[in-house]
Amino acid sequence: METDPVCGARIRPGQEAGSTTYQGKTYRFCCTECRREFERKPKQYATAPTSAA
Ligand SMILES: [Zn+2]
């Protein structure tokens, strides 16, 4: 299952409202607003650690 990097929502395959590719990786989003937010600040979301620091 994919996770929306912006809001953290879980997205079932095929249920994403949008996706974008950043640095060779595809990110999927629950809504177009999240995609827009990601594209505004891709560094912030793409580099977010997956483990709690
Ligand atoms: Zn979202």
mmCIF file of the protein (N, C-alpha, C, O) and its ligand, coordinates in Angstrom:
data_MODEL
# 
_entry.id   MODEL 
# 
loop_
_entity.id 
_entity.type 
_entity.pdbx_number_of_molecules 
1 polymer     1 
2 non-polymer 1 
# 
_entity_poly.entity_id                      1 
_entity_poly.type                           'polypeptide(L)' 
_entity_poly.nstd_linkage                   no 
_entity_poly.nstd_monomer                   no 
_entity_poly.pdbx_seq_one_letter_code       METDPVCGARIRPGQEAGSTTYQGKTYRFCCTECRREFERKPKQYATAPTSAA 
_entity_poly.pdbx_seq_one_letter_code_can   METDPVCGARIRPGQEAGSTTYQGKTYRFCCTECRREFERKPKQYATAPTSAA 
_entity_poly.pdbx_strand_id                 A 
# 
loop_
_entity_poly_seq.entity_id 
_entity_poly_seq.num 
_entity_poly_seq.mon_id 
_entity_poly_seq.hetero 
1 1  MET n 
1 2  GLU n 
1 3  THR n 
1 4  ASP n 
1 5  PRO n 
1 6  VAL n 
1 7  CYS n 
1 8  GLY n 
1 9  ALA n 
1 10 ARG n 
1 11 ILE n 
1 12 ARG n 
1 13 PRO n 
1 14 GLY n 
1 15 GLN n 
1 16 GLU n 
1 17 ALA n 
1 18 GLY n 
1 19 SER n 
1 20 THR n 
1 21 THR n 
1 22 TYR n 
1 23 GLN n 
1 24 GLY n 
1 25 LYS n 
1 26 THR n 
1 27 TYR n 
1 28 ARG n 
1 29 PHE n 
1 30 CYS n 
1 31 CYS n 
1 32 THR n 
1 33 GLU n 
1 34 CYS n 
1 35 ARG n 
1 36 ARG n 
1 37 GLU n 
1 38 PHE n 
1 39 GLU n 
1 40 ARG n 
1 41 LYS n 
1 42 PRO n 
1 43 LYS n 
1 44 GLN n 
1 45 TYR n 
1 46 ALA n 
1 47 THR n 
1 48 ALA n 
1 49 PRO n 
1 50 THR n 
1 51 SER n 
1 52 ALA n 
1 53 ALA n 
# 
loop_
_struct_asym.id 
_struct_asym.entity_id 
A 1 
B 2 
# 
loop_
_chem_comp.id 
_chem_comp.type 
_chem_comp.mon_nstd_flag 
ALA 'L-peptide linking' y 
ARG 'L-peptide linking' y 
ASP 'L-peptide linking' y 
CYS 'L-peptide linking' y 
GLN 'L-peptide linking' y 
GLU 'L-peptide linking' y 
GLY 'peptide linking'   y 
ILE 'L-peptide linking' y 
LYS 'L-peptide linking' y 
MET 'L-peptide linking' y 
PHE 'L-peptide linking' y 
PRO 'L-peptide linking' y 
SER 'L-peptide linking' y 
THR 'L-peptide linking' y 
TYR 'L-peptide linking' y 
VAL 'L-peptide linking' y 
ZN  non-polymer         . 
# 
_pdbx_entity_nonpoly.entity_id   2 
_pdbx_entity_nonpoly.name        ? 
_pdbx_entity_nonpoly.comp_id     ZN 
# 
_pdbx_nonpoly_scheme.asym_id         B 
_pdbx_nonpoly_scheme.entity_id       2 
_pdbx_nonpoly_scheme.mon_id          ZN 
_pdbx_nonpoly_scheme.ndb_seq_num     1 
_pdbx_nonpoly_scheme.pdb_seq_num     101 
_pdbx_nonpoly_scheme.auth_seq_num    101 
_pdbx_nonpoly_scheme.pdb_mon_id      ZN 
_pdbx_nonpoly_scheme.auth_mon_id     ZN 
_pdbx_nonpoly_scheme.pdb_strand_id   A 
_pdbx_nonpoly_scheme.pdb_ins_code    . 
# 
loop_
_atom_site.group_PDB 
_atom_site.id 
_atom_site.type_symbol 
_atom_site.label_atom_id 
_atom_site.label_alt_id 
_atom_site.label_comp_id 
_atom_site.label_asym_id 
_atom_site.label_entity_id 
_atom_site.label_seq_id 
_atom_site.pdbx_PDB_ins_code 
_atom_site.Cartn_x 
_atom_site.Cartn_y 
_atom_site.Cartn_z 
_atom_site.occupancy 
_atom_site.B_iso_or_equiv 
_atom_site.pdbx_formal_charge 
_atom_site.auth_seq_id 
_atom_site.auth_comp_id 
_atom_site.auth_asym_id 
_atom_site.auth_atom_id 
_atom_site.pdbx_PDB_model_num 
ATOM   1   N  N  . MET A 1 1  ? 0.842  -1.210 0.000   1.00 0.00 ? 1   MET A N  1 
ATOM   2   C  CA . MET A 1 1  ? 0.000  0.000  0.000   1.00 0.00 ? 1   MET A CA 1 
ATOM   3   C  C  . MET A 1 1  ? 0.872  1.252  0.000   1.00 0.00 ? 1   MET A C  1 
ATOM   4   O  O  . MET A 1 1  ? 1.881  1.331  0.700   1.00 0.00 ? 1   MET A O  1 
ATOM   5   N  N  . GLU A 1 2  ? 0.462  2.204  -0.786  1.00 0.00 ? 2   GLU A N  1 
ATOM   6   C  CA . GLU A 1 2  ? 1.217  3.447  -0.879  1.00 0.00 ? 2   GLU A CA 1 
ATOM   7   C  C  . GLU A 1 2  ? 0.762  4.419  0.215   1.00 0.00 ? 2   GLU A C  1 
ATOM   8   O  O  . GLU A 1 2  ? -0.364 4.341  0.707   1.00 0.00 ? 2   GLU A O  1 
ATOM   9   N  N  . THR A 1 3  ? 1.641  5.314  0.573   1.00 0.00 ? 3   THR A N  1 
ATOM   10  C  CA . THR A 1 3  ? 1.276  6.333  1.546   1.00 0.00 ? 3   THR A CA 1 
ATOM   11  C  C  . THR A 1 3  ? 1.452  7.708  0.923   1.00 0.00 ? 3   THR A C  1 
ATOM   12  O  O  . THR A 1 3  ? 2.483  8.009  0.323   1.00 0.00 ? 3   THR A O  1 
ATOM   13  N  N  . ASP A 1 4  ? 0.445  8.518  1.075   1.00 0.00 ? 4   ASP A N  1 
ATOM   14  C  CA . ASP A 1 4  ? 0.518  9.907  0.614   1.00 0.00 ? 4   ASP A CA 1 
ATOM   15  C  C  . ASP A 1 4  ? 1.603  10.619 1.436   1.00 0.00 ? 4   ASP A C  1 
ATOM   16  O  O  . ASP A 1 4  ? 1.476  10.726 2.656   1.00 0.00 ? 4   ASP A O  1 
ATOM   17  N  N  . PRO A 1 5  ? 2.663  11.103 0.784   1.00 0.00 ? 5   PRO A N  1 
ATOM   18  C  CA . PRO A 1 5  ? 3.766  11.711 1.547   1.00 0.00 ? 5   PRO A CA 1 
ATOM   19  C  C  . PRO A 1 5  ? 3.394  13.046 2.169   1.00 0.00 ? 5   PRO A C  1 
ATOM   20  O  O  . PRO A 1 5  ? 4.088  13.525 3.066   1.00 0.00 ? 5   PRO A O  1 
ATOM   21  N  N  . VAL A 1 6  ? 2.330  13.642 1.716   1.00 0.00 ? 6   VAL A N  1 
ATOM   22  C  CA . VAL A 1 6  ? 1.952  14.963 2.234   1.00 0.00 ? 6   VAL A CA 1 
ATOM   23  C  C  . VAL A 1 6  ? 1.109  14.835 3.502   1.00 0.00 ? 6   VAL A C  1 
ATOM   24  O  O  . VAL A 1 6  ? 1.442  15.419 4.533   1.00 0.00 ? 6   VAL A O  1 
ATOM   25  N  N  . CYS A 1 7  ? 0.032  14.082 3.425   1.00 0.00 ? 7   CYS A N  1 
ATOM   26  C  CA . CYS A 1 7  ? -0.883 13.996 4.560   1.00 0.00 ? 7   CYS A CA 1 
ATOM   27  C  C  . CYS A 1 7  ? -0.820 12.658 5.277   1.00 0.00 ? 7   CYS A C  1 
ATOM   28  O  O  . CYS A 1 7  ? -1.399 12.498 6.352   1.00 0.00 ? 7   CYS A O  1 
ATOM   29  N  N  . GLY A 1 8  ? -0.114 11.690 4.682   1.00 0.00 ? 8   GLY A N  1 
ATOM   30  C  CA . GLY A 1 8  ? 0.049  10.411 5.356   1.00 0.00 ? 8   GLY A CA 1 
ATOM   31  C  C  . GLY A 1 8  ? -1.087 9.432  5.139   1.00 0.00 ? 8   GLY A C  1 
ATOM   32  O  O  . GLY A 1 8  ? -1.091 8.348  5.723   1.00 0.00 ? 8   GLY A O  1 
ATOM   33  N  N  . ALA A 1 9  ? -2.049 9.797  4.309   1.00 0.00 ? 9   ALA A N  1 
ATOM   34  C  CA . ALA A 1 9  ? -3.173 8.898  4.052   1.00 0.00 ? 9   ALA A CA 1 
ATOM   35  C  C  . ALA A 1 9  ? -2.703 7.663  3.291   1.00 0.00 ? 9   ALA A C  1 
ATOM   36  O  O  . ALA A 1 9  ? -1.805 7.746  2.453   1.00 0.00 ? 9   ALA A O  1 
ATOM   37  N  N  . ARG A 1 10 ? -3.305 6.537  3.582   1.00 0.00 ? 10  ARG A N  1 
ATOM   38  C  CA . ARG A 1 10 ? -2.974 5.322  2.845   1.00 0.00 ? 10  ARG A CA 1 
ATOM   39  C  C  . ARG A 1 10 ? -3.803 5.276  1.574   1.00 0.00 ? 10  ARG A C  1 
ATOM   40  O  O  . ARG A 1 10 ? -4.988 5.608  1.567   1.00 0.00 ? 10  ARG A O  1 
ATOM   41  N  N  . ILE A 1 11 ? -3.152 4.858  0.506   1.00 0.00 ? 11  ILE A N  1 
ATOM   42  C  CA . ILE A 1 11 ? -3.801 4.852  -0.797  1.00 0.00 ? 11  ILE A CA 1 
ATOM   43  C  C  . ILE A 1 11 ? -3.750 3.450  -1.369  1.00 0.00 ? 11  ILE A C  1 
ATOM   44  O  O  . ILE A 1 11 ? -2.674 2.871  -1.527  1.00 0.00 ? 11  ILE A O  1 
ATOM   45  N  N  . ARG A 1 12 ? -4.902 2.913  -1.674  1.00 0.00 ? 12  ARG A N  1 
ATOM   46  C  CA . ARG A 1 12 ? -4.943 1.598  -2.300  1.00 0.00 ? 12  ARG A CA 1 
ATOM   47  C  C  . ARG A 1 12 ? -4.502 1.722  -3.748  1.00 0.00 ? 12  ARG A C  1 
ATOM   48  O  O  . ARG A 1 12 ? -4.717 2.751  -4.389  1.00 0.00 ? 12  ARG A O  1 
ATOM   49  N  N  . PRO A 1 13 ? -3.877 0.657  -4.262  1.00 0.00 ? 13  PRO A N  1 
ATOM   50  C  CA . PRO A 1 13 ? -3.467 0.692  -5.671  1.00 0.00 ? 13  PRO A CA 1 
ATOM   51  C  C  . PRO A 1 13 ? -4.644 1.052  -6.569  1.00 0.00 ? 13  PRO A C  1 
ATOM   52  O  O  . PRO A 1 13 ? -5.724 0.467  -6.474  1.00 0.00 ? 13  PRO A O  1 
ATOM   53  N  N  . GLY A 1 14 ? -4.414 2.014  -7.429  1.00 0.00 ? 14  GLY A N  1 
ATOM   54  C  CA . GLY A 1 14 ? -5.454 2.420  -8.363  1.00 0.00 ? 14  GLY A CA 1 
ATOM   55  C  C  . GLY A 1 14 ? -6.417 3.453  -7.808  1.00 0.00 ? 14  GLY A C  1 
ATOM   56  O  O  . GLY A 1 14 ? -7.299 3.933  -8.520  1.00 0.00 ? 14  GLY A O  1 
ATOM   57  N  N  . GLN A 1 15 ? -6.249 3.798  -6.522  1.00 0.00 ? 15  GLN A N  1 
ATOM   58  C  CA . GLN A 1 15 ? -7.176 4.740  -5.901  1.00 0.00 ? 15  GLN A CA 1 
ATOM   59  C  C  . GLN A 1 15 ? -6.597 6.149  -5.787  1.00 0.00 ? 15  GLN A C  1 
ATOM   60  O  O  . GLN A 1 15 ? -7.268 7.065  -5.311  1.00 0.00 ? 15  GLN A O  1 
ATOM   61  N  N  . GLU A 1 16 ? -5.365 6.314  -6.221  1.00 0.00 ? 16  GLU A N  1 
ATOM   62  C  CA . GLU A 1 16 ? -4.753 7.624  -6.067  1.00 0.00 ? 16  GLU A CA 1 
ATOM   63  C  C  . GLU A 1 16 ? -5.434 8.662  -6.956  1.00 0.00 ? 16  GLU A C  1 
ATOM   64  O  O  . GLU A 1 16 ? -5.893 8.358  -8.057  1.00 0.00 ? 16  GLU A O  1 
ATOM   65  N  N  . ALA A 1 17 ? -5.489 9.893  -6.452  1.00 0.00 ? 17  ALA A N  1 
ATOM   66  C  CA . ALA A 1 17 ? -6.096 10.979 -7.225  1.00 0.00 ? 17  ALA A CA 1 
ATOM   67  C  C  . ALA A 1 17 ? -5.073 11.608 -8.158  1.00 0.00 ? 17  ALA A C  1 
ATOM   68  O  O  . ALA A 1 17 ? -5.418 12.345 -9.081  1.00 0.00 ? 17  ALA A O  1 
ATOM   69  N  N  . GLY A 1 18 ? -3.815 11.304 -7.898  1.00 0.00 ? 18  GLY A N  1 
ATOM   70  C  CA . GLY A 1 18 ? -2.785 11.863 -8.743  1.00 0.00 ? 18  GLY A CA 1 
ATOM   71  C  C  . GLY A 1 18 ? -1.439 11.311 -8.328  1.00 0.00 ? 18  GLY A C  1 
ATOM   72  O  O  . GLY A 1 18 ? -1.289 10.775 -7.230  1.00 0.00 ? 18  GLY A O  1 
ATOM   73  N  N  . SER A 1 19 ? -0.464 11.442 -9.204  1.00 0.00 ? 19  SER A N  1 
ATOM   74  C  CA . SER A 1 19 ? 0.875  10.984 -8.873  1.00 0.00 ? 19  SER A CA 1 
ATOM   75  C  C  . SER A 1 19 ? 1.885  11.878 -9.569  1.00 0.00 ? 19  SER A C  1 
ATOM   76  O  O  . SER A 1 19 ? 1.579  12.548 -10.555 1.00 0.00 ? 19  SER A O  1 
ATOM   77  N  N  . THR A 1 20 ? 3.091  11.871 -9.032  1.00 0.00 ? 20  THR A N  1 
ATOM   78  C  CA . THR A 1 20 ? 4.143  12.643 -9.653  1.00 0.00 ? 20  THR A CA 1 
ATOM   79  C  C  . THR A 1 20 ? 5.451  11.900 -9.448  1.00 0.00 ? 20  THR A C  1 
ATOM   80  O  O  . THR A 1 20 ? 5.596  11.112 -8.513  1.00 0.00 ? 20  THR A O  1 
ATOM   81  N  N  . THR A 1 21 ? 6.389  12.158 -10.323 1.00 0.00 ? 21  THR A N  1 
ATOM   82  C  CA . THR A 1 21 ? 7.688  11.509 -10.196 1.00 0.00 ? 21  THR A CA 1 
ATOM   83  C  C  . THR A 1 21 ? 8.723  12.547 -9.794  1.00 0.00 ? 21  THR A C  1 
ATOM   84  O  O  . THR A 1 21 ? 8.831  13.608 -10.409 1.00 0.00 ? 21  THR A O  1 
ATOM   85  N  N  . TYR A 1 22 ? 9.474  12.230 -8.763  1.00 0.00 ? 22  TYR A N  1 
ATOM   86  C  CA . TYR A 1 22 ? 10.505 13.141 -8.278  1.00 0.00 ? 22  TYR A CA 1 
ATOM   87  C  C  . TYR A 1 22 ? 11.762 12.329 -8.022  1.00 0.00 ? 22  TYR A C  1 
ATOM   88  O  O  . TYR A 1 22 ? 11.736 11.359 -7.265  1.00 0.00 ? 22  TYR A O  1 
ATOM   89  N  N  . GLN A 1 23 ? 12.856 12.721 -8.649  1.00 0.00 ? 23  GLN A N  1 
ATOM   90  C  CA . GLN A 1 23 ? 14.135 12.044 -8.513  1.00 0.00 ? 23  GLN A CA 1 
ATOM   91  C  C  . GLN A 1 23 ? 14.002 10.550 -8.770  1.00 0.00 ? 23  GLN A C  1 
ATOM   92  O  O  . GLN A 1 23 ? 14.578 9.726  -8.061  1.00 0.00 ? 23  GLN A O  1 
ATOM   93  N  N  . GLY A 1 24 ? 13.235 10.223 -9.792  1.00 0.00 ? 24  GLY A N  1 
ATOM   94  C  CA . GLY A 1 24 ? 13.129 8.842  -10.228 1.00 0.00 ? 24  GLY A CA 1 
ATOM   95  C  C  . GLY A 1 24 ? 12.162 7.992  -9.434  1.00 0.00 ? 24  GLY A C  1 
ATOM   96  O  O  . GLY A 1 24 ? 11.995 6.807  -9.721  1.00 0.00 ? 24  GLY A O  1 
ATOM   97  N  N  . LYS A 1 25 ? 11.525 8.584  -8.439  1.00 0.00 ? 25  LYS A N  1 
ATOM   98  C  CA . LYS A 1 25 ? 10.580 7.823  -7.639  1.00 0.00 ? 25  LYS A CA 1 
ATOM   99  C  C  . LYS A 1 25 ? 9.175  8.376  -7.837  1.00 0.00 ? 25  LYS A C  1 
ATOM   100 O  O  . LYS A 1 25 ? 8.978  9.587  -7.944  1.00 0.00 ? 25  LYS A O  1 
ATOM   101 N  N  . THR A 1 26 ? 8.203  7.473  -7.884  1.00 0.00 ? 26  THR A N  1 
ATOM   102 C  CA . THR A 1 26 ? 6.826  7.901  -8.076  1.00 0.00 ? 26  THR A CA 1 
ATOM   103 C  C  . THR A 1 26 ? 6.136  8.034  -6.730  1.00 0.00 ? 26  THR A C  1 
ATOM   104 O  O  . THR A 1 26 ? 6.193  7.135  -5.891  1.00 0.00 ? 26  THR A O  1 
ATOM   105 N  N  . TYR A 1 27 ? 5.491  9.156  -6.544  1.00 0.00 ? 27  TYR A N  1 
ATOM   106 C  CA . TYR A 1 27 ? 4.726  9.409  -5.324  1.00 0.00 ? 27  TYR A CA 1 
ATOM   107 C  C  . TYR A 1 27 ? 3.260  9.523  -5.688  1.00 0.00 ? 27  TYR A C  1 
ATOM   108 O  O  . TYR A 1 27 ? 2.898  10.102 -6.713  1.00 0.00 ? 27  TYR A O  1 
ATOM   109 N  N  . ARG A 1 28 ? 2.425  8.962  -4.834  1.00 0.00 ? 28  ARG A N  1 
ATOM   110 C  CA . ARG A 1 28 ? 0.988  8.990  -5.106  1.00 0.00 ? 28  ARG A CA 1 
ATOM   111 C  C  . ARG A 1 28 ? 0.274  9.775  -4.028  1.00 0.00 ? 28  ARG A C  1 
ATOM   112 O  O  . ARG A 1 28 ? 0.714  9.841  -2.880  1.00 0.00 ? 28  ARG A O  1 
ATOM   113 N  N  . PHE A 1 29 ? -0.842 10.369 -4.426  1.00 0.00 ? 29  PHE A N  1 
ATOM   114 C  CA . PHE A 1 29 ? -1.540 11.289 -3.530  1.00 0.00 ? 29  PHE A CA 1 
ATOM   115 C  C  . PHE A 1 29 ? -3.023 10.977 -3.453  1.00 0.00 ? 29  PHE A C  1 
ATOM   116 O  O  . PHE A 1 29 ? -3.623 10.449 -4.389  1.00 0.00 ? 29  PHE A O  1 
ATOM   117 N  N  . CYS A 1 30 ? -3.604 11.328 -2.286  1.00 0.00 ? 30  CYS A N  1 
ATOM   118 C  CA . CYS A 1 30 ? -5.018 11.034 -2.065  1.00 0.00 ? 30  CYS A CA 1 
ATOM   119 C  C  . CYS A 1 30 ? -5.891 12.042 -2.789  1.00 0.00 ? 30  CYS A C  1 
ATOM   120 O  O  . CYS A 1 30 ? -7.047 11.759 -3.104  1.00 0.00 ? 30  CYS A O  1 
ATOM   121 N  N  . CYS A 1 31 ? -5.340 13.217 -3.054  1.00 0.00 ? 31  CYS A N  1 
ATOM   122 C  CA . CYS A 1 31 ? -6.130 14.254 -3.704  1.00 0.00 ? 31  CYS A CA 1 
ATOM   123 C  C  . CYS A 1 31 ? -5.189 15.179 -4.465  1.00 0.00 ? 31  CYS A C  1 
ATOM   124 O  O  . CYS A 1 31 ? -3.980 15.186 -4.233  1.00 0.00 ? 31  CYS A O  1 
ATOM   125 N  N  . THR A 1 32 ? -5.754 15.946 -5.358  1.00 0.00 ? 32  THR A N  1 
ATOM   126 C  CA . THR A 1 32 ? -4.921 16.820 -6.182  1.00 0.00 ? 32  THR A CA 1 
ATOM   127 C  C  . THR A 1 32 ? -4.273 17.927 -5.355  1.00 0.00 ? 32  THR A C  1 
ATOM   128 O  O  . THR A 1 32 ? -3.216 18.443 -5.717  1.00 0.00 ? 32  THR A O  1 
ATOM   129 N  N  . GLU A 1 33 ? -4.911 18.286 -4.246  1.00 0.00 ? 33  GLU A N  1 
ATOM   130 C  CA . GLU A 1 33 ? -4.324 19.313 -3.385  1.00 0.00 ? 33  GLU A CA 1 
ATOM   131 C  C  . GLU A 1 33 ? -2.995 18.826 -2.801  1.00 0.00 ? 33  GLU A C  1 
ATOM   132 O  O  . GLU A 1 33 ? -2.028 19.582 -2.714  1.00 0.00 ? 33  GLU A O  1 
ATOM   133 N  N  . CYS A 1 34 ? -2.964 17.549 -2.402  1.00 0.00 ? 34  CYS A N  1 
ATOM   134 C  CA . CYS A 1 34 ? -1.727 16.990 -1.851  1.00 0.00 ? 34  CYS A CA 1 
ATOM   135 C  C  . CYS A 1 34 ? -0.640 16.956 -2.921  1.00 0.00 ? 34  CYS A C  1 
ATOM   136 O  O  . CYS A 1 34 ? 0.526  17.233 -2.641  1.00 0.00 ? 34  CYS A O  1 
ATOM   137 N  N  . ARG A 1 35 ? -1.027 16.618 -4.138  1.00 0.00 ? 35  ARG A N  1 
ATOM   138 C  CA . ARG A 1 35 ? -0.046 16.587 -5.219  1.00 0.00 ? 35  ARG A CA 1 
ATOM   139 C  C  . ARG A 1 35 ? 0.520  17.980 -5.457  1.00 0.00 ? 35  ARG A C  1 
ATOM   140 O  O  . ARG A 1 35 ? 1.723  18.148 -5.658  1.00 0.00 ? 35  ARG A O  1 
ATOM   141 N  N  . ARG A 1 36 ? -0.351 18.963 -5.432  1.00 0.00 ? 36  ARG A N  1 
ATOM   142 C  CA . ARG A 1 36 ? 0.086  20.337 -5.643  1.00 0.00 ? 36  ARG A CA 1 
ATOM   143 C  C  . ARG A 1 36 ? 1.049  20.762 -4.532  1.00 0.00 ? 36  ARG A C  1 
ATOM   144 O  O  . ARG A 1 36 ? 2.069  21.404 -4.783  1.00 0.00 ? 36  ARG A O  1 
ATOM   145 N  N  . GLU A 1 37 ? 0.705  20.393 -3.316  1.00 0.00 ? 37  GLU A N  1 
ATOM   146 C  CA . GLU A 1 37 ? 1.552  20.750 -2.176  1.00 0.00 ? 37  GLU A CA 1 
ATOM   147 C  C  . GLU A 1 37 ? 2.922  20.090 -2.298  1.00 0.00 ? 37  GLU A C  1 
ATOM   148 O  O  . GLU A 1 37 ? 3.946  20.715 -2.023  1.00 0.00 ? 37  GLU A O  1 
ATOM   149 N  N  . PHE A 1 38 ? 2.934  18.842 -2.706  1.00 0.00 ? 38  PHE A N  1 
ATOM   150 C  CA . PHE A 1 38 ? 4.204  18.131 -2.885  1.00 0.00 ? 38  PHE A CA 1 
ATOM   151 C  C  . PHE A 1 38 ? 5.048  18.822 -3.940  1.00 0.00 ? 38  PHE A C  1 
ATOM   152 O  O  . PHE A 1 38 ? 6.248  19.021 -3.751  1.00 0.00 ? 38  PHE A O  1 
ATOM   153 N  N  . GLU A 1 39 ? 4.429  19.187 -5.041  1.00 0.00 ? 39  GLU A N  1 
ATOM   154 C  CA . GLU A 1 39 ? 5.175  19.806 -6.134  1.00 0.00 ? 39  GLU A CA 1 
ATOM   155 C  C  . GLU A 1 39 ? 5.678  21.197 -5.746  1.00 0.00 ? 39  GLU A C  1 
ATOM   156 O  O  . GLU A 1 39 ? 6.634  21.706 -6.331  1.00 0.00 ? 39  GLU A O  1 
ATOM   157 N  N  . ARG A 1 40 ? 5.037  21.793 -4.771  1.00 0.00 ? 40  ARG A N  1 
ATOM   158 C  CA . ARG A 1 40 ? 5.489  23.094 -4.280  1.00 0.00 ? 40  ARG A CA 1 
ATOM   159 C  C  . ARG A 1 40 ? 6.761  22.938 -3.442  1.00 0.00 ? 40  ARG A C  1 
ATOM   160 O  O  . ARG A 1 40 ? 7.693  23.736 -3.541  1.00 0.00 ? 40  ARG A O  1 
ATOM   161 N  N  . LYS A 1 41 ? 6.773  21.892 -2.618  1.00 0.00 ? 41  LYS A N  1 
ATOM   162 C  CA . LYS A 1 41 ? 7.911  21.678 -1.721  1.00 0.00 ? 41  LYS A CA 1 
ATOM   163 C  C  . LYS A 1 41 ? 8.360  20.226 -1.767  1.00 0.00 ? 41  LYS A C  1 
ATOM   164 O  O  . LYS A 1 41 ? 8.300  19.529 -0.754  1.00 0.00 ? 41  LYS A O  1 
ATOM   165 N  N  . PRO A 1 42 ? 8.808  19.765 -2.924  1.00 0.00 ? 42  PRO A N  1 
ATOM   166 C  CA . PRO A 1 42 ? 9.153  18.338 -3.063  1.00 0.00 ? 42  PRO A CA 1 
ATOM   167 C  C  . PRO A 1 42 ? 10.255 17.896 -2.116  1.00 0.00 ? 42  PRO A C  1 
ATOM   168 O  O  . PRO A 1 42 ? 10.225 16.771 -1.616  1.00 0.00 ? 42  PRO A O  1 
ATOM   169 N  N  . LYS A 1 43 ? 11.218 18.757 -1.864  1.00 0.00 ? 43  LYS A N  1 
ATOM   170 C  CA . LYS A 1 43 ? 12.326 18.381 -0.978  1.00 0.00 ? 43  LYS A CA 1 
ATOM   171 C  C  . LYS A 1 43 ? 11.817 18.048 0.417   1.00 0.00 ? 43  LYS A C  1 
ATOM   172 O  O  . LYS A 1 43 ? 12.256 17.085 1.047   1.00 0.00 ? 43  LYS A O  1 
ATOM   173 N  N  . GLN A 1 44 ? 10.898 18.853 0.873   1.00 0.00 ? 44  GLN A N  1 
ATOM   174 C  CA . GLN A 1 44 ? 10.390 18.673 2.232   1.00 0.00 ? 44  GLN A CA 1 
ATOM   175 C  C  . GLN A 1 44 ? 9.720  17.315 2.396   1.00 0.00 ? 44  GLN A C  1 
ATOM   176 O  O  . GLN A 1 44 ? 9.900  16.647 3.414   1.00 0.00 ? 44  GLN A O  1 
ATOM   177 N  N  . TYR A 1 45 ? 8.948  16.910 1.393   1.00 0.00 ? 45  TYR A N  1 
ATOM   178 C  CA . TYR A 1 45 ? 8.180  15.687 1.527   1.00 0.00 ? 45  TYR A CA 1 
ATOM   179 C  C  . TYR A 1 45 ? 8.959  14.468 1.064   1.00 0.00 ? 45  TYR A C  1 
ATOM   180 O  O  . TYR A 1 45 ? 8.844  13.396 1.659   1.00 0.00 ? 45  TYR A O  1 
ATOM   181 N  N  . ALA A 1 46 ? 9.739  14.619 0.024   1.00 0.00 ? 46  ALA A N  1 
ATOM   182 C  CA . ALA A 1 46 ? 10.444 13.465 -0.523  1.00 0.00 ? 46  ALA A CA 1 
ATOM   183 C  C  . ALA A 1 46 ? 11.557 12.998 0.411   1.00 0.00 ? 46  ALA A C  1 
ATOM   184 O  O  . ALA A 1 46 ? 11.919 11.821 0.403   1.00 0.00 ? 46  ALA A O  1 
ATOM   185 N  N  . THR A 1 47 ? 12.089 13.891 1.196   1.00 0.00 ? 47  THR A N  1 
ATOM   186 C  CA . THR A 1 47 ? 13.198 13.519 2.071   1.00 0.00 ? 47  THR A CA 1 
ATOM   187 C  C  . THR A 1 47 ? 12.725 13.275 3.504   1.00 0.00 ? 47  THR A C  1 
ATOM   188 O  O  . THR A 1 47 ? 13.534 13.047 4.402   1.00 0.00 ? 47  THR A O  1 
ATOM   189 N  N  . ALA A 1 48 ? 11.434 13.324 3.704   1.00 0.00 ? 48  ALA A N  1 
ATOM   190 C  CA . ALA A 1 48 ? 10.929 13.066 5.059   1.00 0.00 ? 48  ALA A CA 1 
ATOM   191 C  C  . ALA A 1 48 ? 11.345 11.682 5.501   1.00 0.00 ? 48  ALA A C  1 
ATOM   192 O  O  . ALA A 1 48 ? 11.140 10.714 4.769   1.00 0.00 ? 48  ALA A O  1 
ATOM   193 N  N  . PRO A 1 49 ? 11.918 11.568 6.668   1.00 0.00 ? 49  PRO A N  1 
ATOM   194 C  CA . PRO A 1 49 ? 12.360 10.248 7.139   1.00 0.00 ? 49  PRO A CA 1 
ATOM   195 C  C  . PRO A 1 49 ? 11.206 9.298  7.349   1.00 0.00 ? 49  PRO A C  1 
ATOM   196 O  O  . PRO A 1 49 ? 10.134 9.696  7.805   1.00 0.00 ? 49  PRO A O  1 
ATOM   197 N  N  . THR A 1 50 ? 11.427 8.053  7.018   1.00 0.00 ? 50  THR A N  1 
ATOM   198 C  CA . THR A 1 50 ? 10.358 7.069  7.184   1.00 0.00 ? 50  THR A CA 1 
ATOM   199 C  C  . THR A 1 50 ? 10.314 6.544  8.611   1.00 0.00 ? 50  THR A C  1 
ATOM   200 O  O  . THR A 1 50 ? 9.300  6.009  9.060   1.00 0.00 ? 50  THR A O  1 
ATOM   201 N  N  . SER A 1 51 ? 11.425 6.705  9.312   1.00 0.00 ? 51  SER A N  1 
ATOM   202 C  CA . SER A 1 51 ? 11.448 6.263  10.705  1.00 0.00 ? 51  SER A CA 1 
ATOM   203 C  C  . SER A 1 51 ? 11.470 7.480  11.611  1.00 0.00 ? 51  SER A C  1 
ATOM   204 O  O  . SER A 1 51 ? 12.077 8.497  11.277  1.00 0.00 ? 51  SER A O  1 
ATOM   205 N  N  . ALA A 1 52 ? 10.823 7.383  12.731  1.00 0.00 ? 52  ALA A N  1 
ATOM   206 C  CA . ALA A 1 52 ? 10.758 8.502  13.662  1.00 0.00 ? 52  ALA A CA 1 
ATOM   207 C  C  . ALA A 1 52 ? 12.148 8.743  14.248  1.00 0.00 ? 52  ALA A C  1 
ATOM   208 O  O  . ALA A 1 52 ? 12.786 7.827  14.766  1.00 0.00 ? 52  ALA A O  1 
ATOM   209 N  N  . ALA A 1 53 ? 12.593 9.960  14.158  1.00 0.00 ? 53  ALA A N  1 
ATOM   210 C  CA . ALA A 1 53 ? 13.921 10.310 14.666  1.00 0.00 ? 53  ALA A CA 1 
ATOM   211 C  C  . ALA A 1 53 ? 13.911 10.391 16.194  1.00 0.00 ? 53  ALA A C  1 
ATOM   212 O  O  . ALA A 1 53 ? 14.942 10.674 16.804  1.00 0.00 ? 53  ALA A O  1 
HETATM 213 ZN ZN . ZN  B 2 .  ? -3.330 13.513 0.935   1.00 0.00 2 101 ZN  A ZN 1 
# 
